[in-house]
Amino acid sequence: MSIINLELKKVVDDSYDIEIGRHLEDTMIQDIKSGLVGKIRRFAVITDSIVNDLYAEPICEKLRQEGYTVSSFVIPEGEKSKTREVKACIEDAMLEAGFRRDCCVINVGGGVVSDLGGFLAGTYGRGVPFLNYSTTLLSAADASVGGKTAVDTKLATNLIGLFNQPKKVYIDLATWETLDKRQLSSGMAETIKHACLGDFEMFEYLESHMEDILSGDAASCEYIAEKNCSIKYKVVMKDERESGLREILNLGHTVGRAIETVSDYRLLHGEALAIGMAAEVRLATKFGTMTQDEADRVIALYEKAGLSTAIPSYIDREELVKKLYTDKKVRDGHLRFVLQKGIGAIDEHVPGEYARPVAEEDAREIIMEMP
Ligand SMILES: NC(=O)c1ccc[n+]([C@@H]2O[C@H](COP(=O)([O-])OP(=O)(O)OC[C@H]3O[C@@H](n4cnc5c(N)ncnc54)[C@H](O)[C@@H]3O)[C@@H](O)[C@H]2O)c1
Protein backbone atom coordinates (compact mmCIF):
# COMPACT_ATOMS: atom_id res chain seq x y z
CA MET A 1 0.00 0.00 0.00
CA SER A 2 1.23 3.50 -0.66
CA ILE A 3 0.05 6.93 0.31
CA ILE A 4 0.52 9.79 -2.09
CA ASN A 5 0.09 13.25 -0.71
CA LEU A 6 -1.18 15.87 -3.13
CA GLU A 7 0.29 19.10 -1.89
CA LEU A 8 -2.36 21.65 -2.79
CA LYS A 9 -1.84 24.46 -0.32
CA LYS A 10 -2.82 27.68 -2.00
CA VAL A 11 -2.08 31.33 -1.58
CA VAL A 12 -5.14 33.06 -3.03
CA ASP A 13 -5.36 36.73 -3.88
CA ASP A 14 -9.02 37.56 -4.45
CA SER A 15 -8.57 41.31 -3.97
CA TYR A 16 -10.62 43.53 -6.23
CA ASP A 17 -11.67 47.12 -6.73
CA ILE A 18 -15.10 48.64 -6.23
CA GLU A 19 -15.52 51.69 -8.42
CA ILE A 20 -18.25 54.16 -7.46
CA GLY A 21 -19.29 56.78 -9.99
CA ARG A 22 -21.80 57.75 -12.64
CA HIS A 23 -22.09 56.16 -16.11
CA LEU A 24 -19.30 53.61 -15.67
CA GLU A 25 -19.98 51.61 -18.87
CA ASP A 26 -16.96 53.03 -20.72
CA THR A 27 -14.75 52.64 -17.64
CA MET A 28 -15.64 48.95 -17.48
CA ILE A 29 -14.90 48.47 -21.18
CA GLN A 30 -11.59 50.31 -20.83
CA ASP A 31 -10.69 48.02 -17.88
CA ILE A 32 -11.48 44.95 -20.00
CA LYS A 33 -9.33 46.29 -22.84
CA SER A 34 -6.53 46.86 -20.34
CA GLY A 35 -6.57 43.21 -19.27
CA LEU A 36 -8.87 43.13 -16.19
CA VAL A 37 -9.94 39.59 -17.13
CA GLY A 38 -6.83 38.62 -19.07
CA LYS A 39 -7.17 37.76 -22.74
CA ILE A 40 -10.85 36.80 -22.61
CA ARG A 41 -12.82 38.04 -25.64
CA ARG A 42 -16.14 36.33 -25.00
CA PHE A 43 -18.72 37.72 -22.57
CA ALA A 44 -22.01 36.39 -21.18
CA VAL A 45 -24.04 39.33 -19.95
CA ILE A 46 -26.62 38.22 -17.38
CA THR A 47 -29.41 40.65 -16.65
CA ASP A 48 -33.15 40.87 -16.00
CA SER A 49 -36.15 41.87 -18.08
CA ILE A 50 -36.23 45.47 -16.76
CA VAL A 51 -32.52 46.23 -16.69
CA ASN A 52 -31.89 44.72 -20.13
CA ASP A 53 -33.19 47.63 -22.21
CA LEU A 54 -32.10 50.27 -19.72
CA TYR A 55 -28.46 49.31 -19.16
CA ALA A 56 -27.43 45.81 -20.29
CA GLU A 57 -28.17 46.09 -24.00
CA PRO A 58 -26.21 49.36 -24.37
CA ILE A 59 -23.26 47.69 -22.58
CA CYS A 60 -23.48 44.67 -24.93
CA GLU A 61 -23.54 47.00 -27.92
CA LYS A 62 -20.46 48.91 -26.76
CA LEU A 63 -18.58 45.64 -26.17
CA ARG A 64 -19.51 44.41 -29.66
CA GLN A 65 -18.27 47.67 -31.16
CA GLU A 66 -14.91 46.93 -29.51
CA GLY A 67 -14.82 43.56 -31.29
CA TYR A 68 -15.80 41.30 -28.38
CA THR A 69 -18.20 38.38 -28.75
CA VAL A 70 -21.20 39.01 -26.51
CA SER A 71 -24.48 37.23 -25.76
CA SER A 72 -27.04 38.37 -23.24
CA PHE A 73 -29.09 36.08 -21.02
CA VAL A 74 -32.20 37.79 -19.71
CA ILE A 75 -34.15 36.44 -16.73
CA PRO A 76 -37.62 37.63 -15.67
CA GLU A 77 -37.21 40.40 -13.11
CA GLY A 78 -37.70 39.65 -9.41
CA GLU A 79 -36.71 37.32 -6.60
CA LYS A 80 -38.64 34.38 -8.06
CA SER A 81 -35.99 34.07 -10.77
CA LYS A 82 -33.23 33.38 -8.23
CA THR A 83 -33.53 29.60 -8.47
CA ARG A 84 -31.56 26.52 -9.45
CA GLU A 85 -33.95 26.07 -12.40
CA VAL A 86 -33.26 29.53 -13.86
CA LYS A 87 -29.52 29.03 -13.30
CA ALA A 88 -29.71 25.72 -15.21
CA CYS A 89 -31.61 27.40 -18.08
CA ILE A 90 -28.90 30.02 -18.49
CA GLU A 91 -26.17 27.37 -18.29
CA ASP A 92 -27.85 25.33 -21.03
CA ALA A 93 -28.28 28.43 -23.18
CA MET A 94 -24.63 29.36 -22.66
CA LEU A 95 -23.49 25.85 -23.60
CA GLU A 96 -25.65 25.94 -26.72
CA ALA A 97 -24.25 29.35 -27.65
CA GLY A 98 -20.74 27.86 -27.51
CA PHE A 99 -19.52 29.38 -24.24
CA ARG A 100 -16.66 27.34 -22.78
CA ARG A 101 -14.11 28.11 -20.08
CA ASP A 102 -12.62 31.06 -21.97
CA CYS A 103 -15.46 33.41 -21.10
CA CYS A 104 -16.34 36.02 -18.52
CA VAL A 105 -19.76 36.70 -16.97
CA ILE A 106 -20.93 40.29 -16.53
CA ASN A 107 -23.86 40.69 -14.16
CA VAL A 108 -25.78 43.87 -14.97
CA GLY A 109 -28.55 44.55 -12.47
CA GLY A 110 -29.46 44.29 -8.81
CA GLY A 111 -28.90 41.67 -6.15
CA VAL A 112 -30.96 38.97 -7.84
CA VAL A 113 -28.76 39.13 -10.94
CA SER A 114 -25.44 39.33 -9.03
CA ASP A 115 -26.36 36.51 -6.61
CA LEU A 116 -27.48 34.20 -9.42
CA GLY A 117 -24.82 35.23 -11.94
CA GLY A 118 -22.00 35.06 -9.39
CA PHE A 119 -23.04 31.53 -8.39
CA LEU A 120 -23.32 30.52 -12.04
CA ALA A 121 -19.85 31.93 -12.81
CA GLY A 122 -18.44 29.88 -9.92
CA THR A 123 -19.70 26.60 -11.30
CA TYR A 124 -19.70 27.17 -15.10
CA GLY A 125 -16.74 25.24 -16.51
CA ARG A 126 -15.70 24.81 -12.83
CA GLY A 127 -15.34 28.55 -12.52
CA VAL A 128 -15.03 31.52 -14.87
CA PRO A 129 -14.36 35.16 -13.86
CA PHE A 130 -17.20 37.63 -13.38
CA LEU A 131 -17.83 41.36 -13.00
CA ASN A 132 -20.74 43.05 -11.21
CA TYR A 133 -22.30 46.16 -12.73
CA SER A 134 -24.66 47.20 -9.95
CA THR A 135 -27.85 49.11 -10.80
CA THR A 136 -29.78 49.17 -7.50
CA LEU A 137 -29.17 50.88 -4.19
CA LEU A 138 -29.63 47.56 -2.41
CA SER A 139 -26.98 45.80 -4.46
CA ALA A 140 -24.65 48.79 -4.14
CA ALA A 141 -25.17 48.75 -0.40
CA ASP A 142 -24.70 45.05 0.01
CA ALA A 143 -25.35 42.33 -2.57
CA SER A 144 -22.74 43.19 -5.21
CA VAL A 145 -19.85 43.35 -2.73
CA GLY A 146 -18.45 40.58 -0.56
CA GLY A 147 -18.60 37.46 -2.73
CA LYS A 148 -21.67 35.73 -1.31
CA THR A 149 -23.58 34.21 -4.20
CA ALA A 150 -26.61 31.96 -4.02
CA VAL A 151 -30.07 30.94 -5.16
CA ASP A 152 -33.28 30.42 -3.21
CA THR A 153 -35.23 27.19 -2.87
CA LYS A 154 -38.82 26.63 -1.79
CA LEU A 155 -37.64 26.06 1.79
CA ALA A 156 -35.21 28.90 2.33
CA THR A 157 -33.46 31.87 0.76
CA ASN A 158 -29.78 31.88 -0.18
CA LEU A 159 -28.84 28.49 1.25
CA ILE A 160 -27.46 26.99 -1.96
CA GLY A 161 -24.45 28.91 -3.22
CA LEU A 162 -20.77 29.73 -3.11
CA PHE A 163 -18.33 32.27 -1.81
CA ASN A 164 -17.07 33.63 -5.10
CA GLN A 165 -15.44 37.03 -5.51
CA PRO A 166 -15.90 39.18 -8.63
CA LYS A 167 -12.94 40.64 -10.51
CA LYS A 168 -14.36 44.12 -10.06
CA VAL A 169 -17.58 45.84 -8.95
CA TYR A 170 -18.98 48.94 -10.68
CA ILE A 171 -21.51 50.96 -8.72
CA ASP A 172 -23.22 53.26 -11.18
CA LEU A 173 -25.05 55.90 -9.15
CA ALA A 174 -26.74 57.28 -12.29
CA THR A 175 -28.75 54.07 -12.59
CA TRP A 176 -30.57 54.84 -9.32
CA GLU A 177 -32.46 57.58 -11.20
CA THR A 178 -34.65 54.97 -12.90
CA LEU A 179 -35.40 52.99 -9.72
CA ASP A 180 -38.96 53.40 -8.51
CA LYS A 181 -39.63 54.72 -5.02
CA ARG A 182 -40.47 51.31 -3.57
CA GLN A 183 -37.13 49.86 -4.74
CA LEU A 184 -35.21 52.88 -3.48
CA SER A 185 -36.77 52.54 -0.03
CA SER A 186 -36.07 48.81 -0.06
CA GLY A 187 -32.41 49.61 -0.80
CA MET A 188 -32.25 51.92 2.21
CA ALA A 189 -32.90 48.97 4.52
CA GLU A 190 -29.38 47.52 4.19
CA THR A 191 -27.90 51.03 4.37
CA ILE A 192 -29.60 51.72 7.71
CA LYS A 193 -28.53 48.26 8.90
CA HIS A 194 -24.89 49.13 8.14
CA ALA A 195 -25.15 52.33 10.16
CA CYS A 196 -26.78 50.42 13.03
CA LEU A 197 -24.05 47.81 13.19
CA GLY A 198 -20.98 49.92 12.62
CA ASP A 199 -21.27 53.70 12.37
CA PHE A 200 -23.22 56.00 14.66
CA GLU A 201 -22.15 59.08 12.69
CA MET A 202 -23.61 57.53 9.53
CA PHE A 203 -26.83 56.83 11.44
CA GLU A 204 -27.11 60.51 12.39
CA TYR A 205 -26.35 61.48 8.79
CA LEU A 206 -29.20 59.25 7.57
CA GLU A 207 -31.55 60.77 10.14
CA SER A 208 -30.89 64.25 8.78
CA HIS A 209 -30.46 63.48 5.04
CA MET A 210 -33.12 60.85 4.29
CA GLU A 211 -35.15 63.17 2.03
CA ASP A 212 -32.02 64.17 0.08
CA ILE A 213 -31.09 60.55 -0.52
CA LEU A 214 -34.58 59.50 -1.58
CA SER A 215 -34.78 62.44 -3.96
CA GLY A 216 -31.49 61.43 -5.59
CA ASP A 217 -29.19 64.20 -4.32
CA ALA A 218 -25.80 63.29 -5.85
CA ALA A 219 -23.59 64.12 -2.86
CA SER A 220 -25.75 62.18 -0.37
CA CYS A 221 -25.95 59.17 -2.69
CA GLU A 222 -22.18 59.14 -3.08
CA TYR A 223 -21.75 59.44 0.69
CA ILE A 224 -23.95 56.42 1.43
CA ALA A 225 -22.45 54.33 -1.42
CA GLU A 226 -18.94 54.89 -0.03
CA LYS A 227 -19.95 54.34 3.60
CA ASN A 228 -21.81 51.11 2.75
CA CYS A 229 -18.85 49.68 0.89
CA SER A 230 -16.35 50.64 3.55
CA ILE A 231 -18.39 49.09 6.38
CA LYS A 232 -18.97 45.92 4.40
CA TYR A 233 -15.45 45.42 3.07
CA LYS A 234 -13.85 45.99 6.47
CA VAL A 235 -15.89 43.09 7.83
CA VAL A 236 -15.42 40.87 4.76
CA MET A 237 -11.66 41.42 4.73
CA LYS A 238 -11.45 40.10 8.29
CA ASP A 239 -13.81 37.15 7.82
CA GLU A 240 -14.59 36.30 4.20
CA ARG A 241 -16.31 32.99 4.96
CA GLU A 242 -18.56 33.99 7.81
CA SER A 243 -16.83 31.99 10.51
CA GLY A 244 -17.32 34.72 13.11
CA LEU A 245 -17.30 38.47 12.62
CA ARG A 246 -19.11 38.39 9.24
CA GLU A 247 -22.22 37.21 11.06
CA ILE A 248 -22.71 40.82 12.18
CA LEU A 249 -23.79 41.65 8.60
CA ASN A 250 -26.69 39.33 9.29
CA LEU A 251 -28.22 41.83 11.71
CA GLY A 252 -31.99 41.90 11.17
CA HIS A 253 -31.89 38.96 8.79
CA THR A 254 -33.05 36.17 11.15
CA VAL A 255 -36.62 37.45 11.12
CA GLY A 256 -36.07 39.34 7.84
CA ARG A 257 -35.23 36.30 5.72
CA ALA A 258 -37.94 34.23 7.37
CA ILE A 259 -40.66 36.79 6.70
CA GLU A 260 -39.43 37.30 3.12
CA THR A 261 -39.99 33.57 2.47
CA VAL A 262 -43.28 33.35 4.39
CA SER A 263 -44.60 36.32 2.37
CA ASP A 264 -43.75 34.28 -0.75
CA TYR A 265 -41.66 37.30 -1.84
CA ARG A 266 -44.57 39.75 -1.78
CA LEU A 267 -42.22 41.67 0.51
CA LEU A 268 -39.07 42.94 -1.19
CA HIS A 269 -35.80 42.02 0.50
CA GLY A 270 -35.40 45.46 2.10
CA GLU A 271 -39.04 45.59 3.20
CA ALA A 272 -38.59 42.24 4.93
CA LEU A 273 -35.33 43.42 6.49
CA ALA A 274 -37.00 46.54 7.94
CA ILE A 275 -39.46 44.29 9.81
CA GLY A 276 -36.59 42.00 10.84
CA MET A 277 -34.66 44.97 12.23
CA ALA A 278 -37.72 46.13 14.17
CA ALA A 279 -38.00 42.64 15.70
CA GLU A 280 -34.32 42.50 16.57
CA VAL A 281 -34.13 45.93 18.24
CA ARG A 282 -37.07 44.82 20.41
CA LEU A 283 -35.14 41.67 21.29
CA ALA A 284 -32.02 43.76 22.01
CA THR A 285 -34.06 45.92 24.39
CA LYS A 286 -35.30 42.78 26.12
CA PHE A 287 -31.74 41.48 26.51
CA GLY A 288 -30.54 44.91 27.68
CA THR A 289 -28.06 45.62 24.86
CA MET A 290 -30.10 48.63 23.68
CA THR A 291 -32.25 51.21 25.41
CA GLN A 292 -35.89 51.74 24.48
CA ASP A 293 -34.98 55.20 23.10
CA GLU A 294 -32.33 53.70 20.82
CA ALA A 295 -34.73 51.03 19.58
CA ASP A 296 -37.39 53.70 18.87
CA ARG A 297 -34.83 55.75 16.93
CA VAL A 298 -33.96 52.79 14.69
CA ILE A 299 -37.63 52.04 14.01
CA ALA A 300 -38.31 55.73 13.30
CA LEU A 301 -35.47 55.83 10.76
CA TYR A 302 -36.86 52.84 8.88
CA GLU A 303 -40.29 54.50 8.80
CA LYS A 304 -38.67 57.73 7.56
CA ALA A 305 -37.16 55.74 4.67
CA GLY A 306 -40.72 54.76 3.67
CA LEU A 307 -40.47 51.24 5.09
CA SER A 308 -43.18 49.78 7.28
CA THR A 309 -41.91 47.97 10.37
CA ALA A 310 -45.23 46.22 11.09
CA ILE A 311 -45.89 42.59 10.22
CA PRO A 312 -48.42 42.49 7.34
CA SER A 313 -51.80 41.00 8.26
CA TYR A 314 -51.46 38.20 5.67
CA ILE A 315 -48.43 36.73 7.50
CA ASP A 316 -49.10 33.67 9.64
CA ARG A 317 -47.01 34.49 12.74
CA GLU A 318 -46.73 30.86 13.89
CA GLU A 319 -45.39 29.89 10.46
CA LEU A 320 -42.93 32.78 10.78
CA VAL A 321 -41.64 31.39 14.10
CA LYS A 322 -41.17 27.96 12.47
CA LYS A 323 -39.39 29.49 9.48
CA LEU A 324 -36.76 31.02 11.80
CA TYR A 325 -35.20 27.55 11.97
CA THR A 326 -34.15 27.68 8.31
CA ASP A 327 -31.72 30.49 9.21
CA LYS A 328 -28.09 29.63 8.47
CA LYS A 329 -27.02 30.80 11.95
CA VAL A 330 -29.04 28.04 13.63
CA ARG A 331 -26.59 25.88 15.55
CA ASP A 332 -27.44 22.44 16.96
CA GLY A 333 -31.11 23.22 16.41
CA HIS A 334 -30.98 26.48 18.43
CA LEU A 335 -31.92 29.92 17.13
CA ARG A 336 -29.14 32.51 17.17
CA PHE A 337 -29.63 36.25 16.71
CA VAL A 338 -27.18 39.09 16.09
CA LEU A 339 -28.06 42.00 18.38
CA GLN A 340 -27.03 45.64 18.36
CA LYS A 341 -25.15 47.20 21.24
CA GLY A 342 -26.67 50.66 21.27
CA ILE A 343 -26.51 52.25 17.82
CA GLY A 344 -23.35 51.78 15.75
CA ALA A 345 -21.99 48.59 17.35
CA ILE A 346 -22.79 44.91 17.76
CA ASP A 347 -23.00 42.98 20.99
CA GLU A 348 -20.10 40.52 21.27
CA HIS A 349 -21.81 38.43 23.89
CA VAL A 350 -18.79 36.14 24.42
CA PRO A 351 -15.38 36.87 22.85
CA GLY A 352 -15.48 36.14 19.12
CA GLU A 353 -19.23 35.29 19.15
CA TYR A 354 -21.60 37.82 17.66
CA ALA A 355 -24.75 35.73 17.37
CA ARG A 356 -26.31 34.73 20.67
CA PRO A 357 -28.62 31.81 21.35
CA VAL A 358 -32.22 32.95 21.83
CA ALA A 359 -34.97 30.72 23.21
CA GLU A 360 -37.90 30.15 20.86
CA GLU A 361 -40.32 31.55 23.49
CA ASP A 362 -38.41 34.87 23.52
CA ALA A 363 -38.47 35.13 19.73
CA ARG A 364 -42.14 34.13 19.64
CA GLU A 365 -43.10 36.69 22.29
CA ILE A 366 -41.51 39.52 20.25
CA ILE A 367 -43.14 38.35 17.01
CA MET A 368 -46.57 38.06 18.63
CA GLU A 369 -46.27 41.50 20.31
CA MET A 370 -45.20 43.37 17.18
CA PRO A 371 -47.70 45.65 15.43
N1 LIG B 1 -25.00 38.46 -1.70
C1 LIG B 1 -25.23 39.26 -0.70
O1 LIG B 1 -24.37 39.54 0.13
C2 LIG B 1 -26.59 39.89 -0.58
C3 LIG B 1 -26.82 40.90 0.35
C4 LIG B 1 -28.07 41.51 0.40
C5 LIG B 1 -29.08 41.11 -0.47
N2 LIG B 1 -28.82 40.11 -1.37
C6 LIG B 1 -29.86 39.69 -2.31
O2 LIG B 1 -30.14 40.78 -3.18
C7 LIG B 1 -31.47 40.61 -3.69
C8 LIG B 1 -32.20 41.93 -3.63
O3 LIG B 1 -31.50 42.88 -4.41
P1 LIG B 1 -32.25 44.01 -5.25
O4 LIG B 1 -33.14 44.77 -4.37
O5 LIG B 1 -31.19 44.73 -6.01
O6 LIG B 1 -33.20 43.14 -6.18
P2 LIG B 1 -33.40 42.97 -7.76
O7 LIG B 1 -32.15 42.59 -8.43
O8 LIG B 1 -34.57 42.10 -7.92
O9 LIG B 1 -33.78 44.45 -8.25
C9 LIG B 1 -34.97 45.02 -7.80
C10 LIG B 1 -35.89 45.47 -8.96
O10 LIG B 1 -35.36 46.64 -9.54
C11 LIG B 1 -35.24 46.48 -10.95
N3 LIG B 1 -34.09 47.29 -11.33
C12 LIG B 1 -32.79 47.01 -11.12
N4 LIG B 1 -32.04 48.08 -11.45
C13 LIG B 1 -32.88 49.02 -11.90
C14 LIG B 1 -32.71 50.35 -12.32
N5 LIG B 1 -31.53 50.94 -12.30
N6 LIG B 1 -33.79 51.06 -12.72
C15 LIG B 1 -35.05 50.49 -12.66
N7 LIG B 1 -35.27 49.26 -12.22
C16 LIG B 1 -34.20 48.53 -11.82
C17 LIG B 1 -35.10 45.01 -11.17
O11 LIG B 1 -35.53 44.65 -12.46
C18 LIG B 1 -36.04 44.47 -10.08
O12 LIG B 1 -37.36 44.53 -10.55
C19 LIG B 1 -32.11 39.52 -2.87
O13 LIG B 1 -32.14 38.35 -3.63
C20 LIG B 1 -31.18 39.35 -1.69
O14 LIG B 1 -31.18 38.04 -1.17
C21 LIG B 1 -27.61 39.51 -1.43
The ligand as a Tripos MOL2 file, in Angstrom:
@<TRIPOS>MOLECULE
LIG
   44    48     1     0     0
SMALL
NO_CHARGES

@<TRIPOS>ATOM
      1 N1        -24.9950   38.4600   -1.6990 N.am      1 LIG1
      2 C1        -25.2320   39.2640   -0.7000 C.2       1 LIG1
      3 O1        -24.3660   39.5400    0.1320 O.2       1 LIG1
      4 C2        -26.5920   39.8900   -0.5800 C.ar      1 LIG1
      5 C3        -26.8160   40.8980    0.3530 C.ar      1 LIG1
      6 C4        -28.0740   41.5090    0.4010 C.ar      1 LIG1
      7 C5        -29.0770   41.1100   -0.4680 C.ar      1 LIG1
      8 N2        -28.8230   40.1120   -1.3660 N.ar      1 LIG1
      9 C6        -29.8550   39.6880   -2.3140 C.3       1 LIG1
     10 O2        -30.1400   40.7810   -3.1820 O.3       1 LIG1
     11 C7        -31.4670   40.6140   -3.6930 C.3       1 LIG1
     12 C8        -32.1980   41.9300   -3.6290 C.3       1 LIG1
     13 O3        -31.5010   42.8770   -4.4120 O.3       1 LIG1
     14 P1        -32.2460   44.0110   -5.2550 P.3       1 LIG1
     15 O4        -33.1390   44.7660   -4.3730 O.co2     1 LIG1
     16 O5        -31.1920   44.7270   -6.0140 O.co2     1 LIG1
     17 O6        -33.2020   43.1360   -6.1810 O.3       1 LIG1
     18 P2        -33.4020   42.9730   -7.7640 P.3       1 LIG1
     19 O7        -32.1540   42.5880   -8.4260 O.co2     1 LIG1
     20 O8        -34.5750   42.0980   -7.9160 O.co2     1 LIG1
     21 O9        -33.7830   44.4540   -8.2500 O.3       1 LIG1
     22 C9        -34.9750   45.0240   -7.7980 C.3       1 LIG1
     23 C10       -35.8870   45.4670   -8.9650 C.3       1 LIG1
     24 O10       -35.3620   46.6400   -9.5370 O.3       1 LIG1
     25 C11       -35.2390   46.4810  -10.9490 C.3       1 LIG1
     26 N3        -34.0940   47.2880  -11.3260 N.ar      1 LIG1
     27 C12       -32.7890   47.0140  -11.1240 C.ar      1 LIG1
     28 N4        -32.0440   48.0750  -11.4470 N.ar      1 LIG1
     29 C13       -32.8800   49.0210  -11.8950 C.ar      1 LIG1
     30 C14       -32.7120   50.3480  -12.3230 C.ar      1 LIG1
     31 N5        -31.5320   50.9420  -12.3020 N.pl3     1 LIG1
     32 N6        -33.7940   51.0570  -12.7200 N.ar      1 LIG1
     33 C15       -35.0460   50.4880  -12.6640 C.ar      1 LIG1
     34 N7        -35.2720   49.2620  -12.2240 N.ar      1 LIG1
     35 C16       -34.1970   48.5260  -11.8240 C.ar      1 LIG1
     36 C17       -35.1040   45.0070  -11.1690 C.3       1 LIG1
     37 O11       -35.5250   44.6520  -12.4610 O.3       1 LIG1
     38 C18       -36.0420   44.4720  -10.0830 C.3       1 LIG1
     39 O12       -37.3560   44.5330  -10.5470 O.3       1 LIG1
     40 C19       -32.1140   39.5240   -2.8670 C.3       1 LIG1
     41 O13       -32.1390   38.3550   -3.6340 O.3       1 LIG1
     42 C20       -31.1750   39.3480   -1.6940 C.3       1 LIG1
     43 O14       -31.1810   38.0430   -1.1660 O.3       1 LIG1
     44 C21       -27.6140   39.5140   -1.4350 C.ar      1 LIG1
@<TRIPOS>BOND
     1     1     2 1
     2     2     3 2
     3     2     4 1
     4     4     5 ar
     5     4    44 ar
     6     5     6 ar
     7     6     7 ar
     8     7     8 ar
     9     8     9 1
    10     8    44 ar
    11     9    10 1
    12     9    42 1
    13    10    11 1
    14    11    12 1
    15    11    40 1
    16    12    13 1
    17    13    14 1
    18    14    15 2
    19    14    16 1
    20    14    17 1
    21    17    18 1
    22    18    19 2
    23    18    20 1
    24    18    21 1
    25    21    22 1
    26    22    23 1
    27    23    24 1
    28    23    38 1
    29    24    25 1
    30    25    26 1
    31    25    36 1
    32    26    27 ar
    33    26    35 ar
    34    27    28 ar
    35    28    29 ar
    36    29    30 ar
    37    29    35 ar
    38    30    31 1
    39    30    32 ar
    40    32    33 ar
    41    33    34 ar
    42    34    35 ar
    43    36    37 1
    44    36    38 1
    45    38    39 1
    46    40    41 1
    47    40    42 1
    48    42    43 1
@<TRIPOS>SUBSTRUCTURE
     1 LIG1         1 GROUP 0 **** ****
